[in-house]
Amino acid sequence: MKRRSFLKLSGISALSGISPILQAKSNSKVFRITAKPGQVNIVGPTFPATEVWGFNGQVPGLPIRINHGQAVDATIHNGLDMPTSVHWHGIRLPNAMDGVAGLTQPAIKPGEDFRYQFTPPDAGTYWYHSHVNAYEQIGRGLYAPLIIEEADPPKVDRELVWMIDDWRLLDDASISDDFGAGHDKSHAGRIGNVPTVNGRFRDVIKVQTGERIRLRLINASNARNFALSFGELTPSVIAIDGQAVKPYQTKEPIIIGAAGRVDLMLDMTGNPGSMHPVVDSFYRKPFDLTTFAYDDKPLRESLLDSSIDLAPSNLPEPDLNNALDVNVTIAGGAMGGLRRARFNGEWMGLREIAQQGYVWALNDVVGNKLDMPPLIDTKKGQSIHMTINNETSFPHPMHLHGHHMKLLSIDDQPLPEPRWVDSPLIMPNQSVELAFVADNPGDWLFHCHALEHHAAGLGALVRIT
């Protein structure tokens, strides 16, 4: 099978349908996408279908796949009974197309349309999702993959896209409607009880011995972080957050924070007829996320011997000698040391702030609205050297819209190979050092992608003029 084809096996059925794509002028692809209710059989035929919200009514939603250099022309129709918008996560695009309702565009009202047009400058693995009441709309399924193919991708037998998620389901397989619960806001976020791959619980993925698979992992969960182990396999990491890295093999669990992406190369070395689970161990109780089931007939006797390198990223290199130094401290939440913070420009005690539904702060400022003074206010072209200190008891995937940041060090230990990220996961009591060039004008959101944390104050603006 050609390397750009999806194999229609269990586990990727939600991504293998024919897309309603029309060829348009100017080398673009035109998409008509409707955010609307739908039904998905998440936990199997013995349970009722789950009522979801999805792009075109499915979970994951309509996949967008284009060649590097092509433009996206996507009209989003709101078929919900509440406002929505679409954020194109990880894409460096014009500010007006970023999809943050109330900041870069008005929300899309029920029954109305909004047209997004942009040309992604970077190949890689991305996704798109709602950005209005995100902790509920994403939690109900409003997300989908966005893949920009390289001009010369590595040779593989097959490619899989896994949108991993977790759902908080009741006994009848319906979604628990306790979105924005106080405990979720002040603790680890909304952690569900049913982890899925492409909307399916404990699915089985058919493979063959000797097969080489490119696996694109996208963490679409509200707040769950994953640490995936592949058993006897030795994955090679080839990209993080859509950007190429120097390939490296690891037997350690692959950690993917909420909103993060990791591209892997997997050479399937299991015995014909065997079954091998993919296990998540980020939290106390490991569980089988999905299972590889080997066909009785090998694909080939020996593994492919070809390069798995991707073309290097084409991102502006920050000038650390002339960079603006920015220190960011994350504080608050349960078991945190935050005692007071600025709320609407006034100092208040944490108890008073919490009574209004907020428990987190960046640099002692509660991010409770989108028209607040920016955390960073700089001119276009300025290099930013940012140190983020997580002084809380919980992990935080910190997402910067419209840019990628180079991760330089963790806890003052320089990375042997600095890498580009857009949603770095910062662990409790950890410090990370990042740098980027503020080359994309506009007001950009910078926030924790544990969505309940963002809703409870963990957000700020980066202004570039």
VOPAGU-2260 file (C-alpha; in pm, 1 decimal, decimal comma):
REM VOPAGU-2260
SITE   aa  ch    i         X         Y         Z
SITE  MET   A    0       0,0       0,0       0,0
SITE  LYS   A    1     121,1     351,5     -77,3
SITE  ARG   A    2     269,3     531,6     219,0
SITE  ARG   A    3      11,3     811,4     206,0
SITE  SER   A    4    -285,5     577,7     224,2
SITE  PHE   A    5    -484,5     486,1     531,6
SITE  LEU   A    6    -543,5     115,9     579,2
SITE  LYS   A    7    -909,9      65,8     663,6
SITE  LEU   A    8    -870,8    -148,0     971,5
SITE  SER   A    9   -1037,6    -131,6    1309,3
SITE  GLY   A   10    -907,8     158,4    1513,1
SITE  ILE   A   11    -881,0     405,6    1227,2
SITE  SER   A   12   -1229,6     380,2    1079,9
SITE  ALA   A   13   -1319,8     723,2    1211,3
SITE  LEU   A   14   -1039,6     870,5    1001,4
SITE  SER   A   15   -1077,7     670,8     682,4
SITE  GLY   A   16   -1405,9     803,2     539,5
SITE  ILE   A   17   -1420,8    1002,4     218,6
SITE  SER   A   18   -1385,8    1373,5     295,7
SITE  PRO   A   19   -1620,9    1627,2     131,9
SITE  ILE   A   20   -1328,8    1813,1     -23,8
SITE  LEU   A   21   -1355,4    2025,5    -334,3
SITE  GLN   A   22   -1054,4    2136,0    -533,5
SITE  ALA   A   23   -1040,3    2515,3    -541,5
SITE  LYS   A   24    -826,1    2771,2    -712,3
SITE  SER   A   25    -482,3    2879,3    -591,5
SITE  ASN   A   26    -369,9    2531,1    -487,7
SITE  SER   A   27    -607,9    2522,4    -192,0
SITE  LYS   A   28    -845,8    2263,6     -54,8
SITE  VAL   A   29   -1195,8    2368,0      38,9
SITE  PHE   A   30   -1368,5    2212,4     338,1
SITE  ARG   A   31   -1725,6    2250,8     459,2
SITE  ILE   A   32   -1739,3    2144,0     821,6
SITE  THR   A   33   -2037,3    2148,1    1056,9
SITE  ALA   A   34   -2010,5    2138,9    1434,4
SITE  LYS   A   35   -2314,5    1937,9    1535,8
SITE  PRO   A   36   -2442,1    1662,8    1766,8
SITE  GLY   A   37   -2379,4    1302,1    1675,6
SITE  GLN   A   38   -2367,1     950,8    1816,5
SITE  VAL   A   39   -2053,0     741,2    1861,8
SITE  ASN   A   40   -2028,3     387,4    1992,3
SITE  ILE   A   41   -1734,9     446,9    2226,5
SITE  VAL   A   42   -1749,3     146,0    2460,0
SITE  GLY   A   43   -1873,9    -126,9    2231,2
SITE  PRO   A   44   -2197,6    -281,9    2105,4
SITE  THR   A   45   -2321,5    -391,6    2449,3
SITE  PHE   A   46   -2362,9     -27,2    2553,0
SITE  PRO   A   47   -2577,8     248,3    2404,4
SITE  ALA   A   48   -2414,8     493,0    2165,4
SITE  THR   A   49   -2278,3     806,3    2331,2
SITE  GLU   A   50   -2427,7    1143,7    2242,0
SITE  VAL   A   51   -2136,2    1365,9    2136,0
SITE  TRP   A   52   -2064,5    1694,5    1963,6
SITE  GLY   A   53   -1836,2    1654,5    1665,4
SITE  PHE   A   54   -1715,9    1815,8    1346,6
SITE  ASN   A   55   -1957,4    1669,6    1091,9
SITE  GLY   A   56   -2105,2    1481,7    1387,5
SITE  GLN   A   57   -1818,4    1234,3    1422,5
SITE  VAL   A   58   -1534,0    1177,4    1670,1
SITE  PRO   A   59   -1264,7    1243,9    1573,5
SITE  GLY   A   60   -1409,5    1501,0    1337,4
SITE  LEU   A   61   -1347,7    1542,3     967,1
SITE  PRO   A   62    -973,4    1490,1     904,7
SITE  ILE   A   63    -798,0    1764,0     711,4
SITE  ARG   A   64    -497,1    1642,1     515,2
SITE  ILE   A   65    -308,9    1864,1     273,2
SITE  ASN   A   66      31,0    1878,7     108,5
SITE  HIS   A   67     289,7    2120,9     240,4
SITE  GLY   A   68     237,3    2447,9      57,1
SITE  GLN   A   69    -135,1    2402,4       2,8
SITE  ALA   A   70    -387,7    2641,2     153,6
SITE  VAL   A   71    -679,6    2553,1     380,2
SITE  ASP   A   72   -1014,2    2713,4     295,5
SITE  ALA   A   73   -1251,1    2588,7     565,4
SITE  THR   A   74   -1603,1    2715,1     624,9
SITE  ILE   A   75   -1727,6    2617,2     969,6
SITE  HIS   A   76   -2104,1    2599,8    1011,9
SITE  ASN   A   77   -2233,2    2602,9    1367,3
SITE  GLY   A   78   -2501,0    2336,5    1400,8
SITE  LEU   A   79   -2501,2    2356,6    1780,6
SITE  ASP   A   80   -2742,7    2555,3    1992,9
SITE  MET   A   81   -2458,0    2759,3    2142,3
SITE  PRO   A   82   -2167,9    2969,3    2005,2
SITE  THR   A   83   -1843,4    2806,2    1895,5
SITE  SER   A   84   -1520,2    2875,2    1704,7
SITE  VAL   A   85   -1225,6    2674,3    1571,7
SITE  HIS   A   86    -860,4    2701,6    1674,3
SITE  TRP   A   87    -597,2    2547,2    1446,4
SITE  HIS   A   88    -364,0    2412,6    1711,4
SITE  GLY   A   89       8,1    2451,9    1645,6
SITE  ILE   A   90     -30,8    2633,0    1314,1
SITE  ARG   A   91     162,2    2955,0    1257,2
SITE  LEU   A   92    -111,0    3151,9    1084,6
SITE  PRO   A   93    -246,4    3509,5    1063,7
SITE  ASN   A   94    -388,5    3629,8    1393,7
SITE  ALA   A   95    -737,5    3682,1    1249,4
SITE  MET   A   96    -755,0    3310,4    1162,4
SITE  ASP   A   97    -648,0    3179,1    1505,4
SITE  GLY   A   98   -1003,7    3107,5    1619,1
SITE  VAL   A   99   -1007,9    3248,2    1973,2
SITE  ALA   A  100   -1358,2    3387,4    2011,6
SITE  GLY   A  101   -1356,0    3726,1    2180,3
SITE  LEU   A  102    -992,2    3789,7    2092,1
SITE  THR   A  103    -929,6    3722,9    1722,4
SITE  GLN   A  104   -1287,9    3687,0    1596,3
SITE  PRO   A  105   -1649,6    3694,6    1713,2
SITE  ALA   A  106   -1790,1    3360,9    1819,3
SITE  ILE   A  107   -1980,5    3172,5    1548,8
SITE  LYS   A  108   -2344,0    3194,8    1652,4
SITE  PRO   A  109   -2583,5    2900,0    1610,0
SITE  GLY   A  110   -2679,8    2861,6    1246,2
SITE  GLU   A  111   -2400,7    3089,1    1122,2
SITE  ASP   A  112   -2074,4    3031,9     931,1
SITE  PHE   A  113   -1716,0    3150,5     960,8
SITE  ARG   A  114   -1457,5    3107,5     686,1
SITE  TYR   A  115   -1096,5    3032,1     778,3
SITE  GLN   A  116    -827,2    3074,2     512,4
SITE  PHE   A  117    -456,5    3018,2     568,9
SITE  THR   A  118    -152,8    2842,1     428,6
SITE  PRO   A  119      33,1    2641,1     694,6
SITE  PRO   A  120     406,2    2716,7     669,7
SITE  ASP   A  121     514,3    2391,9     837,6
SITE  ALA   A  122     457,0    2027,6     754,2
SITE  GLY   A  123     366,3    1804,4    1046,2
SITE  THR   A  124     100,4    1673,4    1281,8
SITE  TYR   A  125    -153,0    1925,6    1411,5
SITE  TRP   A  126    -519,8    1935,6    1507,3
SITE  TYR   A  127    -817,6    2165,4    1523,6
SITE  HIS   A  128   -1068,5    2208,0    1803,5
SITE  SER   A  129   -1333,0    2432,0    1953,4
SITE  HIS   A  130   -1220,0    2742,3    2140,8
SITE  VAL   A  131   -1547,0    2847,4    2309,8
SITE  ASN   A  132   -1621,0    2687,9    2647,5
SITE  ALA   A  133   -1346,3    2454,0    2539,4
SITE  TYR   A  134   -1353,8    2236,7    2851,0
SITE  GLU   A  135   -1708,0    2130,3    2755,1
SITE  GLN   A  136   -1699,0    2146,5    2375,8
SITE  ILE   A  137   -1371,0    1956,1    2343,7
SITE  GLY   A  138   -1483,9    1728,9    2626,8
SITE  ARG   A  139   -1787,6    1637,2    2416,9
SITE  GLY   A  140   -1576,5    1564,4    2106,8
SITE  LEU   A  141   -1520,4    1881,9    1902,7
SITE  TYR   A  142   -1174,1    1802,2    1768,1
SITE  ALA   A  143   -1013,3    1653,5    1457,5
SITE  PRO   A  144    -669,2    1591,3    1303,1
SITE  LEU   A  145    -492,5    1833,5    1070,8
SITE  ILE   A  146    -205,1    1671,9     880,6
SITE  ILE   A  147      33,1    1862,1     652,3
SITE  GLU   A  148     234,7    1611,4     452,8
SITE  GLU   A  149     604,5    1659,2     384,0
SITE  ALA   A  150     719,4    1695,0      25,3
SITE  ASP   A  151     945,0    1391,9      70,7
SITE  PRO   A  152     821,5    1181,8     364,7
SITE  PRO   A  153    1010,7     878,1     491,6
SITE  LYS   A  154     922,8     546,9     335,0
SITE  VAL   A  155     670,3     349,2     541,2
SITE  ASP   A  156     421,6      71,3     477,9
SITE  ARG   A  157     138,0     247,6     651,3
SITE  GLU   A  158      49,8     555,6     850,0
SITE  LEU   A  159    -180,9     567,2    1150,7
SITE  VAL   A  160    -325,5     876,4    1317,0
SITE  TRP   A  161    -427,9     818,7    1677,6
SITE  MET   A  162    -627,5    1089,7    1849,2
SITE  ILE   A  163    -604,3     976,5    2209,8
SITE  ASP   A  164    -857,3    1103,2    2458,8
SITE  ASP   A  165   -1039,4    1014,4    2776,9
SITE  TRP   A  166   -1408,2    1046,4    2846,2
SITE  ARG   A  167   -1599,2    1079,4    3170,4
SITE  LEU   A  168   -1886,9     842,3    3104,9
SITE  LEU   A  169   -2176,4     725,6    3321,6
SITE  ASP   A  170   -2299,2     365,4    3343,7
SITE  ASP   A  171   -2526,2     413,3    3041,6
SITE  ALA   A  172   -2228,5     539,6    2833,1
SITE  SER   A  173   -2357,7     897,7    2837,1
SITE  ILE   A  174   -2115,2    1183,2    2902,7
SITE  SER   A  175   -2117,3    1313,8    3258,1
SITE  ASP   A  176   -2227,4    1676,7    3238,4
SITE  ASP   A  177   -2025,4    1797,8    3538,2
SITE  PHE   A  178   -1806,9    2017,3    3317,8
SITE  GLY   A  179   -1614,6    2286,4    3501,4
SITE  ALA   A  180   -1644,4    2112,9    3837,9
SITE  GLY   A  181   -1457,0    2288,1    4117,0
SITE  HIS   A  182   -1242,6    1984,0    4195,4
SITE  ASP   A  183   -1133,1    1958,7    3830,9
SITE  LYS   A  184   -1042,9    2327,1    3822,9
SITE  SER   A  185    -835,1    2315,4    4139,1
SITE  HIS   A  186    -671,9    1975,6    4089,5
SITE  ALA   A  187    -554,3    1786,5    3778,2
SITE  GLY   A  188    -836,0    1891,7    3544,0
SITE  ARG   A  189   -1111,5    1673,1    3401,6
SITE  ILE   A  190    -969,0    1320,5    3407,4
SITE  GLY   A  191   -1206,9    1068,3    3255,7
SITE  ASN   A  192   -1267,2     699,2    3313,4
SITE  VAL   A  193   -1274,5     573,8    2952,5
SITE  PRO   A  194    -951,7     630,3    2752,0
SITE  THR   A  195    -989,6     592,9    2376,4
SITE  VAL   A  196    -804,7     588,0    2046,5
SITE  ASN   A  197   -1002,3     757,8    1769,8
SITE  GLY   A  198   -1316,0     743,1    1981,0
SITE  ARG   A  199   -1293,9     369,4    2052,0
SITE  PHE   A  200   -1227,3     202,7    2387,3
SITE  ARG   A  201    -972,2     -82,2    2399,2
SITE  ASP   A  202    -963,4    -124,3    2024,4
SITE  VAL   A  203    -748,1    -377,7    1840,4
SITE  ILE   A  204    -510,6    -264,5    1565,4
SITE  LYS   A  205    -413,7    -525,0    1306,8
SITE  VAL   A  206     -45,8    -528,2    1206,3
SITE  GLN   A  207     206,8    -753,7    1034,6
SITE  THR   A  208     551,7    -863,6    1140,5
SITE  GLY   A  209     813,6    -662,0     955,1
SITE  GLU   A  210     577,5    -373,3     883,9
SITE  ARG   A  211     696,6     -14,9     930,3
SITE  ILE   A  212     429,9     221,6    1061,0
SITE  ARG   A  213     439,0     595,4    1102,6
SITE  LEU   A  214     225,2     667,6    1407,1
SITE  ARG   A  215      99,7    1021,7    1457,6
SITE  LEU   A  216     -13,1    1064,4    1820,2
SITE  ILE   A  217    -239,9    1357,3    1908,3
SITE  ASN   A  218    -354,7    1408,9    2267,7
SITE  ALA   A  219    -704,7    1557,1    2244,9
SITE  SER   A  220    -800,4    1508,9    2609,3
SITE  ASN   A  221    -911,7    1791,3    2835,5
SITE  ALA   A  222    -630,6    1735,2    3083,5
SITE  ARG   A  223    -507,5    1374,8    3084,5
SITE  ASN   A  224    -140,1    1325,6    3006,8
SITE  PHE   A  225     -26,9     992,4    2866,8
SITE  ALA   A  226     292,6     788,9    2907,5
SITE  LEU   A  227     273,1     515,0    2644,5
SITE  SER   A  228     483,6     198,5    2647,4
SITE  PHE   A  229     499,7     -21,8    2338,5
SITE  GLY   A  230     620,5    -345,2    2496,7
SITE  GLU   A  231     884,1    -525,0    2293,8
SITE  LEU   A  232     888,9    -250,9    2030,3
SITE  THR   A  233    1151,3      22,9    2029,6
SITE  PRO   A  234     983,9     336,1    1893,2
SITE  SER   A  235    1183,0     604,2    1716,0
SITE  VAL   A  236    1067,8     958,4    1786,5
SITE  ILE   A  237    1085,1    1166,7    1467,7
SITE  ALA   A  238     875,8    1476,3    1551,5
SITE  ILE   A  239     732,3    1656,7    1854,2
SITE  ASP   A  240     447,1    1907,9    1831,5
SITE  GLY   A  241     464,0    1887,7    1453,9
SITE  GLN   A  242     833,2    1979,7    1429,8
SITE  ALA   A  243    1108,5    1741,3    1322,7
SITE  VAL   A  244    1362,3    1616,0    1575,6
SITE  LYS   A  245    1678,3    1417,9    1519,2
SITE  PRO   A  246    1535,9    1063,4    1535,5
SITE  TYR   A  247    1606,5     879,1    1856,8
SITE  GLN   A  248    1503,7     540,1    1987,4
SITE  THR   A  249    1371,0     489,3    2336,6
SITE  LYS   A  250    1236,9     212,9    2556,1
SITE  GLU   A  251    1110,9     471,4    2802,5
SITE  PRO   A  252     739,5     558,3    2796,1
SITE  ILE   A  253     645,9     819,6    2535,7
SITE  ILE   A  254     502,6    1112,9    2732,4
SITE  ILE   A  255     238,3    1318,8    2556,7
SITE  GLY   A  256      88,5    1608,9    2748,5
SITE  ALA   A  257    -262,5    1734,2    2682,2
SITE  ALA   A  258    -267,6    1902,3    2337,8
SITE  GLY   A  259      77,2    1762,9    2249,9
SITE  ARG   A  260     172,0    1554,4    1949,0
SITE  VAL   A  261     445,6    1298,5    1892,2
SITE  ASP   A  262     532,3    1125,3    1563,7
SITE  LEU   A  263     681,5     777,3    1596,4
SITE  MET   A  264     831,6     521,0    1363,3
SITE  LEU   A  265     742,0     167,0    1464,3
SITE  ASP   A  266     906,4    -138,1    1315,1
SITE  MET   A  267     668,8    -420,8    1405,2
SITE  THR   A  268     886,9    -698,1    1545,4
SITE  GLY   A  269     629,6    -912,6    1726,4
SITE  ASN   A  270     576,8   -1275,9    1636,4
SITE  PRO   A  271     304,3   -1360,7    1384,9
SITE  GLY   A  272     -23,7   -1434,6    1561,2
SITE  SER   A  273      76,7   -1258,5    1883,8
SITE  MET   A  274     -95,9    -971,3    2062,5
SITE  HIS   A  275      78,2    -683,2    2240,0
SITE  PRO   A  276     -90,5    -403,8    2436,3
SITE  VAL   A  277       6,9     -37,3    2430,7
SITE  VAL   A  278       7,0      57,2    2799,0
SITE  ASP   A  279     -39,3     398,9    2958,4
SITE  SER   A  280     133,1     449,2    3295,6
SITE  PHE   A  281     121,9     825,1    3359,2
SITE  TYR   A  282    -105,2     789,5    3661,8
SITE  ARG   A  283    -113,2     538,1    3945,7
SITE  LYS   A  284    -297,4     258,6    3767,6
SITE  PRO   A  285    -156,6     153,7    3428,1
SITE  PHE   A  286    -408,9      42,2    3168,3
SITE  ASP   A  287    -412,5     -98,8    2816,6
SITE  LEU   A  288    -493,6     184,4    2579,2
SITE  THR   A  289    -513,2     -38,9    2272,5
SITE  THR   A  290    -363,6    -364,4    2144,0
SITE  PHE   A  291    -159,2    -460,3    1838,8
SITE  ALA   A  292    -275,7    -790,4    1690,7
SITE  TYR   A  293     -23,8    -949,8    1453,5
SITE  ASP   A  294    -143,8   -1125,9    1144,0
SITE  ASP   A  295     -36,2   -1486,6    1101,6
SITE  LYS   A  296     152,4   -1395,3     783,6
SITE  PRO   A  297     459,0   -1165,3     809,1
SITE  LEU   A  298     485,4    -875,9     567,5
SITE  ARG   A  299     860,8    -924,1     525,0
SITE  GLU   A  300    1141,0   -1120,4     686,0
SITE  SER   A  301    1370,0    -827,1     761,3
SITE  LEU   A  302    1301,9    -468,6     860,6
SITE  LEU   A  303    1315,4    -178,8     619,7
SITE  ASP   A  304    1658,5     -21,5     589,9
SITE  SER   A  305    1578,5     334,6     489,1
SITE  SER   A  306    1608,3     677,9     644,0
SITE  ILE   A  307    1340,6     796,3     887,3
SITE  ASP   A  308    1471,0    1151,5     908,1
SITE  LEU   A  309    1235,7    1440,0     839,8
SITE  ALA   A  310    1347,3    1764,6     681,7
SITE  PRO   A  311    1460,5    2006,8     954,5
SITE  SER   A  312    1220,3    2268,3    1084,9
SITE  ASN   A  313    1210,1    2603,4     909,6
SITE  LEU   A  314    1161,3    2826,3    1213,6
SITE  PRO   A  315    1337,2    3154,8    1293,7
SITE  GLU   A  316    1623,7    3099,9    1535,6
SITE  PRO   A  317    1603,2    3320,3    1848,5
SITE  ASP   A  318    1897,3    3548,0    1919,9
SITE  LEU   A  319    1970,8    3471,2    2285,0
SITE  ASN   A  320    2233,7    3744,6    2306,1
SITE  ASN   A  321    1972,7    4011,2    2236,4
SITE  ALA   A  322    1661,9    3846,0    2375,3
SITE  LEU   A  323    1400,7    3990,8    2606,4
SITE  ASP   A  324    1411,6    3791,9    2932,4
SITE  VAL   A  325    1070,4    3693,1    3067,7
SITE  ASN   A  326    1015,8    3496,2    3387,7
SITE  VAL   A  327     678,2    3328,9    3434,2
SITE  THR   A  328     561,7    3168,0    3758,1
SITE  ILE   A  329     263,0    2932,5    3765,9
SITE  ALA   A  330      94,8    2934,1    4106,9
SITE  GLY   A  331    -229,7    2827,3    4268,3
SITE  GLY   A  332    -455,8    2524,5    4274,3
SITE  ALA   A  333    -504,2    2274,6    4552,1
SITE  MET   A  334    -200,9    2224,9    4774,0
SITE  GLY   A  335     -44,4    2535,3    4618,4
SITE  GLY   A  336     121,4    2827,9    4788,4
SITE  LEU   A  337     -84,0    3106,2    4629,1
SITE  ARG   A  338    -227,9    3332,8    4897,6
SITE  ARG   A  339    -331,7    3634,6    4693,2
SITE  ALA   A  340    -323,3    3759,3    4335,4
SITE  ARG   A  341    -440,6    4041,3    4115,8
SITE  PHE   A  342    -797,0    3996,3    3992,4
SITE  ASN   A  343    -934,2    4263,3    3757,3
SITE  GLY   A  344    -632,7    4473,3    3851,6
SITE  GLU   A  345    -691,6    4453,2    4228,2
SITE  TRP   A  346    -509,3    4242,9    4486,1
SITE  MET   A  347    -742,0    3987,0    4645,5
SITE  GLY   A  348    -702,8    3690,5    4874,0
SITE  LEU   A  349    -727,9    3342,0    4726,2
SITE  ARG   A  350   -1051,7    3268,5    4910,4
SITE  GLU   A  351   -1221,7    3570,5    4756,6
SITE  ILE   A  352   -1086,8    3482,9    4412,1
SITE  ALA   A  353   -1197,1    3120,4    4447,9
SITE  GLN   A  354   -1551,3    3230,7    4527,8
SITE  GLN   A  355   -1563,2    3365,5    4173,0
SITE  GLY   A  356   -1440,8    3036,0    4023,8
SITE  TYR   A  357   -1068,2    3110,4    3984,4
SITE  VAL   A  358    -776,1    2939,0    4157,6
SITE  TRP   A  359    -468,4    2986,5    3932,5
SITE  ALA   A  360    -240,5    3275,0    3841,0
SITE  LEU   A  361      52,5    3358,2    3613,8
SITE  ASN   A  362     293,0    3600,5    3780,2
SITE  ASP   A  363      27,2    3662,6    4047,1
SITE  VAL   A  364    -229,8    3769,6    3785,4
SITE  VAL   A  365    -553,9    3574,6    3741,7
SITE  GLY   A  366    -633,4    3534,9    3372,5
SITE  ASN   A  367   -1009,3    3585,0    3391,9
SITE  LYS   A  368   -1068,8    3774,5    3066,1
SITE  LEU   A  369    -924,0    3843,2    2721,7
SITE  ASP   A  370    -884,2    4222,8    2740,7
SITE  MET   A  371    -632,3    4226,7    3024,0
SITE  PRO   A  372    -281,4    4377,5    2998,1
SITE  PRO   A  373     -43,9    4138,7    2817,2
SITE  LEU   A  374     211,7    3921,1    2990,1
SITE  ILE   A  375     452,5    4006,9    2707,3
SITE  ASP   A  376     427,7    4324,5    2497,7
SITE  THR   A  377     695,1    4344,2    2231,1
SITE  LYS   A  378     782,0    4450,6    1879,1
SITE  LYS   A  379     778,0    4215,7    1583,6
SITE  GLY   A  380    1109,6    4038,5    1538,3
SITE  GLN   A  381    1214,4    4051,2    1902,5
SITE  SER   A  382    1364,2    3730,7    2044,2
SITE  ILE   A  383    1205,4    3619,6    2371,0
SITE  HIS   A  384    1390,8    3415,6    2632,1
SITE  MET   A  385    1128,5    3275,5    2868,2
SITE  THR   A  386    1172,6    3076,6    3187,9
SITE  ILE   A  387     859,3    2910,7    3325,0
SITE  ASN   A  388     853,8    2793,6    3686,1
SITE  ASN   A  389     576,1    2557,6    3790,0
SITE  GLU   A  390     532,6    2617,1    4162,0
SITE  THR   A  391     220,0    2399,8    4185,9
SITE  SER   A  392     136,0    2037,7    4260,3
SITE  PHE   A  393       7,9    1957,8    3911,3
SITE  PRO   A  394     142,4    1932,8    3554,6
SITE  HIS   A  395      64,4    2213,8    3311,1
SITE  PRO   A  396      86,8    2188,1    2929,6
SITE  MET   A  397     150,9    2553,2    2840,4
SITE  HIS   A  398      38,2    2640,6    2487,6
SITE  LEU   A  399     144,2    2952,3    2296,5
SITE  HIS   A  400     -75,7    3033,3    1998,2
SITE  GLY   A  401      72,9    3133,0    1664,2
SITE  HIS   A  402     432,1    3035,8    1745,3
SITE  HIS   A  403     668,0    2754,1    1830,0
SITE  MET   A  404     916,5    2780,4    2114,4
SITE  LYS   A  405    1256,9    2616,0    2137,3
SITE  LEU   A  406    1288,4    2410,5    2455,8
SITE  LEU   A  407    1642,6    2472,0    2577,8
SITE  SER   A  408    1665,4    2325,2    2927,7
SITE  ILE   A  409    1470,9    2151,8    3204,0
SITE  ASP   A  410    1560,2    2227,3    3565,8
SITE  ASP   A  411    1872,9    2409,7    3448,9
SITE  GLN   A  412    1995,2    2103,4    3258,4
SITE  PRO   A  413    2047,7    2189,6    2890,7
SITE  LEU   A  414    1886,6    1950,1    2646,9
SITE  PRO   A  415    2142,6    1765,1    2431,7
SITE  GLU   A  416    1915,8    1838,0    2135,5
SITE  PRO   A  417    1694,9    2144,9    2191,9
SITE  ARG   A  418    1356,9    2094,9    2028,6
SITE  TRP   A  419    1066,3    2304,5    1906,8
SITE  VAL   A  420     738,8    2279,0    2096,0
SITE  ASP   A  421     407,8    2461,8    2113,9
SITE  SER   A  422     257,3    2287,0    2418,5
SITE  PRO   A  423     540,8    2187,2    2654,6
SITE  LEU   A  424     433,7    1982,6    2956,3
SITE  ILE   A  425     578,2    2135,1    3272,2
SITE  MET   A  426     577,3    1900,7    3568,7
SITE  PRO   A  427     518,9    2002,8    3933,7
SITE  ASN   A  428     803,3    2209,3    4082,0
SITE  GLN   A  429     981,3    2203,6    3747,7
SITE  SER   A  430    1144,7    2489,1    3559,6
SITE  VAL   A  431    1183,2    2502,3    3182,1
SITE  GLU   A  432    1374,4    2744,4    2961,1
SITE  LEU   A  433    1232,5    2834,9    2619,3
SITE  ALA   A  434    1304,3    3086,0    2343,9
SITE  PHE   A  435    1123,9    3207,5    2035,3
SITE  VAL   A  436    1112,3    3493,2    1786,2
SITE  ALA   A  437     801,4    3709,9    1819,7
SITE  ASP   A  438     756,8    3731,6    1443,8
SITE  ASN   A  439     377,7    3696,5    1413,5
SITE  PRO   A  440     188,8    4021,5    1488,8
SITE  GLY   A  441    -126,5    4020,4    1699,0
SITE  ASP   A  442    -262,6    3942,8    2042,4
SITE  TRP   A  443    -191,6    3574,8    2107,2
SITE  LEU   A  444    -325,0    3353,1    2382,2
SITE  PHE   A  445     -77,6    3182,0    2615,3
SITE  HIS   A  446    -248,9    2936,4    2846,3
SITE  CYS   A  447    -252,2    2601,3    3017,4
SITE  HIS   A  448    -410,8    2339,2    2794,3
SITE  ALA   A  449    -547,7    2152,6    3092,4
SITE  LEU   A  450    -870,0    2321,4    2992,4
SITE  GLU   A  451   -1017,4    2349,8    3340,7
SITE  HIS   A  452    -699,7    2525,2    3456,4
SITE  HIS   A  453    -733,5    2780,4    3176,7
SITE  ALA   A  454   -1097,0    2839,5    3267,6
SITE  ALA   A  455    -990,1    2892,7    3629,9
SITE  GLY   A  456    -733,7    3163,4    3556,5
SITE  LEU   A  457    -426,2    3007,7    3396,8
SITE  GLY   A  458    -403,9    3222,7    3087,1
SITE  ALA   A  459    -243,1    3540,5    2954,6
SITE  LEU   A  460    -177,1    3736,7    2637,5
SITE  VAL   A  461     136,1    3787,3    2427,9
SITE  ARG   A  462     111,5    4110,1    2224,7
SITE  ILE   A  463     330,3    4157,4    1917,9
SITE  THR   A  464     316,1    4486,1    1724,3
